[in-house]
Amino acid sequence: MATMQFTFSLPLSRHSPTTLRNRTFLPKASASSSSSGSDSLELFSRTRRRFISESAAISLWVPQLARSEEALSEWERVYLPIDPGVVLLDIAFVPDDPNHGFLLGTRQTILETKDGGNTWGPRSIPSAEDEDFNYRFNSISFKGKEGWIVGKPAILLHTSDSGDTWERIPLSNQLPGDMVYIKATGEKSAEMVTDEGAIYVTSNRGYNWRAAVQETVSATLNRTVSSGISGASYYTGTFNTVNRSPDGRYVAVSSRGNFYLTWEPGQPFWQPHNRAVARRIQNMGWRADGGLWLLVRGGGLYLSKGTGITEEFEEVPVQSRGFGILDVGYRSTEEAWAAGGSGILLRTTNGGKSWIRDKAADNIAANLYSVKFIDDKKGFVLGNDGVLLRYLG
């Protein structure tokens, strides 16, 4: 059994429009040189009427197309100065300066904006640049001027001046799993989660970390394998996704998608739950009203009945065209957006009871992995191949 009943101290090191084809309408040549002038005039008149008629049809069609495009422009693509193939993974803004933000991804990608996300430039952090590693920066979070970044291979970065400077904090080699999530919780405080279910908290800017759960998820499942959790005996020991509610509760999906787990502050262990649907789970997260949403492979979307942690879900019809939905982000209690494979974007304005497909990203050849709303006016969708969409509202 892999236990985590330890506290470790970490010394702080400071490194330092559709185009219309051209059409010309000319009177046809007369059948013979003996055609009368009146025949030619009649032919020209008929051709002229045809030209006017078709031109009118075209002029009526073009504005309709323009209006249709305007109605679907909820998002715009922001082009980034990065190499093809980068998968964007997380985004955050400094609360004290809402125009100042950071964007993370694979291949050691860190981008910075000073204009609210309209334009981005590469950010160099010397202590995070290593020729021996190709870091995947998984998560970023700010509280006030303090910010945190975690990645794989194991790397932890901290700032206390809104991201102007970053320092690298060394980590214990006793950490089980890879760090996949971090949340700034207060002054000098943060929570850090690994893909094996370890949760650590600090209250002194990372000098010391305390384990908030007593064992890894693998250990919990080995101990409760007879509890009726389907697929637990085939568990690989890692999470596929993990999401945190504003009040500190977590929901995580097993790497095989065959069940999910929850944890609340004060609980010593993760609680495993059977999935309520036949298809494997893709992702889970928290609604703005405190309930859960659940995504399954093949484009299915489910909402929990009521709020809080539960195993009762009901399916909501969505126009996913069979593509998987990968994430949901709430702009308000009633409005949310879902994103997924092949540029799928869906919107609800009634808390998730019904969804309408937005065609804004239909022509973008990318999978959209993450929906992030910083507030009710600022939102982003992150995808592979460096695709970033900005919410226009």
N, C-alpha and C positions, 0 to 999 in steps of 0.2 A: 504494500500500500504506500503510495507516494504522499507523504504528509508534508504540510507546510507550516508547522508550528514553530516558526522561528522569526526573529527580528534581525535584520542585518543593517549594518552601518556602512555608508558609502562615502568615502572621502571625496570632496568636491575638487575636481581638477578644472583648471581654466585654460582651455586651449583657445590660448587665445582664438425681263417679261417675256413670255413666250414670244418668239419672233415670227411675224407673218411673212410668208414667202411673197416676193415681188410679183405682182400680177399686172399685165398690160392688156387692155381691152381695145382691140383694133377691128375695124370692119373687115370681113373676109374679102378676098379678091373676087371680082365678078367672074362668072363662069365663062364669059366670052367678051371680047372687046366691043361687041355690038350692044352691051347692056345699056339701057336708057339711063339718063340722068336721074329720072324719078325713082327707078329701081335702086340706084346707088344711094339716093337720099333716104329712101325708106329703110334700106339695110343699115345705114349709119344711125338712123333714128332708133331702130330696134336695139342696136348694140349700145347706144348711149343710155337708153332706158335700163338695159341690163346692168351696165356699169354702175349707174346711180343706185339701183336696187341692191346690188352686192356690196357696194361701198357702205350703204346705210346699215346693212346687216353686220358688217365688220365693225363699224363705229359703235353699234349697240353692244357688241360682244366684248370689245376691249375693256370698257369701263367695268363690266361685270366681273371680268377676270381680275382686274385691279382690286375691286372691292373684296373679292373672295380672298385674295392674298392678304389684304390688310386685316381681315377678320381673323386670320390664322396666325398673326404675328404676335403671339404672346411671348415668344422668346427670340433672341438673336444669337448668332454664333459669334464668339470672341476668338479671334485667331491668335495663337500663342507662339512665341519664339522658342520652340522646342523641336527635337527630332521626331520623325514619325515613329509610331510604335509605343510611345509613352502612355501608360494608363494613369489617369488622374484619380486620386484616392481620397483627398480631403481638402477642405477649405475653411478658413477662419479669418475673422476680422478683429481688430483691436477695439474693445468697447469704448475706450477714451478717444479714439480717432476712427470713426466708422468708414473713412475712405482708405484706411491702411489695412491691407490684408495679405495673407499668404496662401499659396496653393501648392499642394504636395502631389507627388506621384512616384512612379517607378524610375529606375535609371538615375537615381540621385537628383530627382527633379524638385527644386524649390523655386517658386516664382513669387514675385512681390508686386503689389499694386499700391499706388498712392492716390488713385482717383476713383475709388469705389468699385473697381473691377472692370472698368472700361478698357484699360490697357494693362499689360503685365510685362515684367522684365525678369530675367534670371537673377537670382540672389545667391551670392557666394558666401558660404559659411565655412571658413578654413577648417574648423575642427570636425566638420562633417564630410570632408573631402578626403578620400583615401583610395589610392590606386589599387589596393588589394581587395577592396570591396565595392560592390555596386548596390548601394543602399536603396531599399524600397521604403520610402517614408509613408507610414500608414495613417497617422493620426496627429492632429494639432488642436490645441485648445487655448483660449485666453480667458483670464479673469482680471479685470483692470489692466495694469501694465504687465502683468506676469503671463508668460506663455510657455507652453511645453510642446515638444515634438518627439514622437517615438517612431522607430523604424526597425527594419530587419536587413542584415544581421543586427544584433542588439545594439541600439544607439538611443540615447536620451539627451535631448537638448533643452536648455532652459534659458529664458530671458526675463529680466526684471525691468527693462526699459522699452517696452512695446515692440520688441523685435529689432531694435537698432543694433544691439549686440547679442550674441548667443554664446553660451558656454556649454561644454559637454560634461555631463556627469557620468562617471564610470559606474558600471553596474556589476553586481555580484554574479559570479558564474553559477550560483545556486538557483537562479531564476528558472522555473520550469516553463518551457515553451517560448514562443516568440511574442514580443509585445505588439499588440494589434490595436490598442485603444488607450487614450489618455484623456482625462477630464480635469481641467482646472476648477477646483471647488471653492477656493477662497484665498485669502492672503497667505502666501507661502505653502498652500495646500493643493494636493492633487490626488486623483485615483488613477491607477495604472492596471490594465488587464492584459493577460497573456492568452494565447489561443489554447492553452491547456486548462483554463479556468482559474488561474491564480489572480487574485485581486490584492493589490498593495496600495497603501495610503501613506502620504507624507504630510507633515505639518511644518516642516522646516526647510522648504525649498530643495528637498531631495537629499539632504544629508543622511537621513534615516528613513527607512520604509518598514511598515508593519503589515503583516499578512492579515487580511480581513476574512479569509476563509481558511479552514483548517486542513483541507486536502484538495488535490487536483480532481477534476471531473472523472478521470479514469478510476481513481481510487473510490470515489463515491459510487460509481456504477458497478465496480467489482463488489462493493459491499452490499448493493441493493439489486443485484442481478436477478434475484427471485421476486422482485416487487411487481413484475408485470410490464416493464418497459420494453416495448417491442424493439428489437434490434440492438439492445444494449450489449449483448455478448459479442457483437461485431463492431463495436465502437472503436474508432481509431485513436481516440484520445485528444482530438482537437476540435475547435469550433470552426464553422464555416462563416458565420456572421455573429456579431454581438452588438446590441443597442442598449443605451441607457436612457431612462426616463428623467425628467427634470428633478424628481424627488429621490433619485438614486437607486431605483430598481433596475435590474438587468434582465434581458431576455436574449438567449443565444440559441443558435441552430447547430446541431451536430454536423460534422463534416460530411456525413452521408445523407443528411436531410431526413433521417427516419424518425427523429423525435427532437424535442426542444427542452431547454432548461431555463429556470428562472432563479434569481437570487434577490433578496431584499436585505437592506442593512440590518445587521444583528444576527442574521442566520449563519450558522457555522458551516453549512454546506450548500451547494447548488441542489435545486430540486428538479429532477427529471420529469417530463410529461410526455405521454403518448400523443402523437399527432392525431387530430380529429378527422383527417382527410386521407384518401387512398394514395394520392400522389405525394411524392417527396417534397419536403419544404425547401424553398429557395431562400427566403429571408423572412424575418419578423421584426416588428418594431412597435413603438408606442404612438397611439393617436393623440391628438391634442386634448381630447376629453378624458384621457387616462386609460382608455381601452387599448386592445391590441389589434394590429393588422397582421395578416399572414399571407405570404405568396408561395405558390406551388409551381412546380415545373409544368410547362405547357401554357402558361399565362393565366392561371387561376388566382383570384383574389378573394380572401375571406376576412371577415371582421368578427371580433369576439362579441359575445352577447354581454352587454353591460360594460362596466369598467373594472380595472384591476386584473389580477392574474386569474385565468380560467382556462378550462379545456373545451369550452363550448364555443363553436364558431359557426357562422353561416356564410355561404358563398354569395358574392355580389357579381352579377353579370358584367363583363367588360369586353370591349372590342379590341382584344389583343392580337387578333389575326394569327393566333397560335404561337406568337413569339413570347418568350418568357418575360415576365415583369420582374425587375430586379430590386427596385427600391420605391419607397413612398415618402414624400415629404409634405408636412402640413404648413400652409401659410397662415391659416387661422383655424378655428374650431370647425368651420364649415367647408373651407376650401383646402384642397390638397391636390398634389400632382404625383402621378406614378410614371416611372420610366423603365425602359427595358431594352430588349434586343431589337436590332435593326431600326433604331430611331423611334421606338414606340414612346409616345407621350399621351397620357390620359389625365383628365381633369374632373374633379368633383366639386360641386358648390353646395352640397347638402349633407356634408359629413361622411360621404362615402356610399350613400344609398344607390346612387347612379353615377356613371362615368361616361364622358364624351372624349373621343379621340381628337387630339390636336395634331394637325399635319405639319407643324412647323419644322420637324426634323425628319420628315419622310425621305428627303433626298440626301440625308447625311448617312454615309455608310459606316456606322459605328454602333456599338452597343453602349447604352447609357446606364451606368452603374449606380449613381448616387444622386439624390435630390436634396439640396441643402437650402433652407431659408434662414438667412441671418436675422431678418425681421419681416414684417408684412409687406415691405417695399423692395427688399433686396433678396434675390434668390438665384441659385445656380444649379445646373445639371452637369455632372462630371461623367465623362466617358472614356473609352479607349481611343488610341491613336491621337491623343491630345485634343479631344473634342470638349469644348466648354461652351455651354449655353447660359446666357444671362437673361433673367426675367425682366420683361418690359412693363407688365401690368396693364 
